[in-house]
Amino acid sequence: MISKKITLFVYAYNHEAFIAEAIDAAFKQTYSNLEIIISDDNSTDSTFEIMKLKVEGYKGNHTIILNRNTNNLGITGHLNKIMEMGTGEWFILCAGDDISF
């Protein structure tokens, strides 16, 4: 039986102090059919650079998509954009300062 695809979003704006741990938590999830979308809303700090390094170093089996908005869309615009990117049957939203165990 194939498990339903889940999309886990890690979305952030200026979360450089927290984003590495939030991404590590997303990468540690054990659900097999998981798509992880990591998205930055054009942060002015090093949030996106940290995201990029984390994604480049990822060695797991999850599907990973990295996005950076060219303009800051604000929380509503950012969430609307990433929701259109997700292909899962279920969506899980995690802000850049959320840690899931």
Secondary structure, 3 states (H helix, E strand, C coil): CCCCCEEEEEEECCCCCCHHHHHHHHHCCCCCCEEEEEEECCCCCCHHHHHHHHHHCCCCCCEEEEEECCCCCHHHHHHHHHHHHCCCCEEEEEECCCCCC
